[in-house]
Amino acid sequence: MPVAGAPYIGHGLGPSIAAYVPMLLQQPRLPSAPELTVRVAKKGAKPLAGAFHYPGHAPPGVGASNFGCVGFTPTRPLESKTTYRCELKLSLGFRPGAREGTVLEYAWEFTTR
């Protein structure tokens, strides 16, 4: 998921772009809000508008249980045959033995059909 032009389903906002982070299953509260941006993978492209959700924070009608996911639901269907880039930055707080908070940074791309 997502598939370009897919009909809106479930909560009515459309298909989500999500990153499953198993560490979030053990940490229901985060020290700060994660950042997840989605944009067309072209230089200078602006982030897409949409609803952002993560454990403990969900847009109306989605529900609070995100099961270890950080997700983004675009307000408009994605364009077909287009490559998108996602960038996630997530602070997990302090871990035993760590001098600073643990921060996860991950980026990926996908192409719609």
N, C-alpha and C positions, 0 to 999 in steps of 0.2 A: 504494500500500500504506500503511497497513493497511486491511483490510475487516472490519467488525464480524462476529464469529462465525466468521471464517475458520478452517478446520481448521489445526492445527499442521502445519508443513511443514519440509522440509529438516533443520535442526539440532534440531528438536523443541521449540523455545521459542516458536514462533509468528511471525507477520509482524512485521517491524521497522519502526520509525519512524526515518528516517535523513536526515541532511543531508550532501550531497556537497559537499566543500570542496576544489576543485582545488589550492589551495596545500598541502594535506596530502600530495599526491603527491610533492612535492619536500622534504618535511620529515618523515622517518619517526619522529623523536623530538621530543616536545614538551617545553617547559620545565616545564609542569605539566599535570595532568589536566584535560581539558575538562569543562564542566558542561552537561548536557542534562537538563532536567526536562520531564515531560509530565504534564499534569493536565487534568481537565475544566475547560472555560472558564467557570467560575462563580466568583464572588468567594468566597474562603476555601477553595477546593478544595485538597486535599492532593495532592502528587505521587504518581503511580502507582508501584507496586513493579515491579521488573524487572531485567534484565541490561543493563549499559552496555558499549559497545565503541567503540574508536577505534584508529587505527594503533598497533601495538605492545601492545595490551591487548584481549584477547577473553575472554568467558566460556568455560568448558569445553565442548568440542564444536562451537564456532563456527568456530575457525580464526583464525590471526593476521593474515591478509591482508584488510584492510578497504578497500583501493583508494580512499583519500582520503575515507572516510566516518566520520562520528561517528554512532553509532546507539544505539537503545534498544529492547529487546524486552520488552514487558510480560509479567508472569507469568500474567495472565489475559486472555482475549479482550476486546476493547474493546466497549463498549455500542453498540447500534445507535442511529441517529438522535441522535447526541451530538456536540457540538462539543468538540474538545480543543485545548489551547494548548501549544505547544512553545517552550522558550526555551533557546538555545544561547549559551554564553560560552566562547571558545576563545582561549588565548594562543598566539601564533605566535612569540614571542621577538622578538629585535631584527632589524630590517631596516636595510640600508645607509642612512645619512642620518637615521635616526629617533633621537630623543632618548630615547624610552621604548619598551618592548616593544609590539608590534602586538597588539591585542586585537580579535577579531571578536565582535560581539554581534548575534544575529539571533533574531527571534521569528516564529512563524507559527501559523496555526490551520487545522484541517481538520474536516470533519464526516463521520461514518460514515453509511452507507446503512442 
